[in-house]
């Protein structure tokens, strides 16, 4: 198969680092705390006989549902559905827990490969590999890999993209 030939459409083989679950749980806790402050401010400072009294009990109930989903459900579902793989022909990603996005980037189309580490990613030993192409779709990201794996993947992709460019000239 040539570098420009279409690779088969299939689910990528590799899951993200299990540490991604901890990162997503932490994000869920932060989000719940932020929304909790807003709900508490509403409940404490809006008069009980206000225009929408049902919100005084509905908002805390919705916050509890959000907390269960954001902390107890979403991280595990995301871990099960986010996948990635790099083959000889392409880099694949499958992302999304409600809306699924399957992306294939042919090695021959890769222009730049970056590794980034946000603050929470650093705490969990994770990194993101960003694969940039000339496509209007922009950058493809492989989120939350172990930092050393991310660096190896980025080095491998950059090396192979350079080889393909050298062969084309």
N, C-alpha and C positions, 0 to 999 in steps of 0.2 A: 504494500500500500504506500503510495506517495504521501508526502507531507501535506499536500493540499486535498487529498481524497477525504471524503466524509467518513468520519468514524461512526460506528454503530451507536444508535440511541439506546442507552441502558443506564441503570443506576450506577453511580460511582461506587467503588469498592470500600473506601476507608471512611470510618467515622472520625469525628473530632476527638480531641483529648477529653478524657473524663473530667479533667479540671474545669472544662467549660461549664459543667453542671454547677459547680460552686460559684463560678463567675455569674452565671445567670440567676442563681438563687440570691446572690448579693445584690445584683441589679434589682431583683424583685423586692427585696427588703427595702432598699433605698426608695424605690418608687412607692411602695406601700407607706413608708414613713412620710414621704412628701405629701401624698394624698391624705394621709391621716391628719397632718397638721391643718390642711385646708378644711377637712370635714370637721375637726374639732373647733376650728375658728368659727365655722358656720353655726354649729350646734350651740357653742357658748355665747356668741355675740349677736345672733339673729333672735329677735324677740319670739317667745313661744307662741304668741298669737299672731305671728307674721302672716304674710300672704300665702305661704305654702307650708303649713305645719307638718304635712306628711313627710317633708324632706328631713325633719329632725330625727326620724327613725329610719327612713329609707336610705339616706346617705351612709350612715354607719353600716347598714346591712350590705349595701353595694361595696363598701370598702372591704368588708370581711370576705365577700365573694372574690373580689379582685385579689386580695392577699392569698387566698387559697390557690387561685389559678396562677398568679405571678410567681409564687414561691414554691408551691407544691406540685403543680402540673406542668406548666410551660417549660421549665428547664429540662425535665425528663423527656418530654415530647420532642423538643428541639434537638436534644442529643440523639434521639432515635432517628430523626428524619434528615438532619444535616449530614451530607456525605461529600467526599472529594476523592479525586484520583488523578494521577499524572501518568499517562502512557507515553509510548514512543511518538504518537501522533498528536496528542492533545492533552489539555488540562480540563477536567470536568468538575463541576460543582452542582450540588443539589441542595437548595436552601428553602426555607419557609416552613412554618408549621401550620399555617392556615392557607396561605397562597403559596403553592410550590413553584419554584423556579429552577429549571434545569438549564445549565449553561455549559457550552463546549467552546474552548479557545484552542484553535489549531496552533501547534508550536510555531509554524511558519508565520503566524500573525502577531506573535508576541514582540512588543517593542521594548518594554521595560518591566522589571520585576522588583518589587519593593517589599521589605519586611518592616512592619510597624508594631509597636507595643504600647498600648494605652496604659494608664495608671493601674486600673484593675487587672489588666492582662499581666502586668509585671508582678503584681502581688500573687497571681496564680501561676506564674511561670509560662505564660502563653504569648503567642504572637500571631499576627495576621499576615498572610502573603497576598499582596496585591499584584495582579497580572494586568498590565496595561497594553491595549491594542490601539490601532488607528480607527477602530470601529466607533460608530456613533453611540453604541451601547455603553461605552466607557470602560471602567475598570471592573474586573472580576476579582472577588475577594474570597480567599479560603480562610475563614475565621477560626480563631482559637485552637491553633496547633501548638504542641509543645514547642518552646522557643528553639531548641536545637533542631527539631524536625523542620520547622519553618525555614530556618537558615539553609538546611540541606536541600529542601525542595526549591527554594529560591535560587540557590547556586546551580542546581541541576537544570532548572528551566532556563535560566540565563545562558548557561553553557550550550544547551541544545538549540536555543533560538539563534545564538551566534553561529553555530555550525550550519544551521539551515540557511542563514543569510550568506555565509561563505560559499556554500554549495550553489547558491543561486547566481553568484557573480562569476 
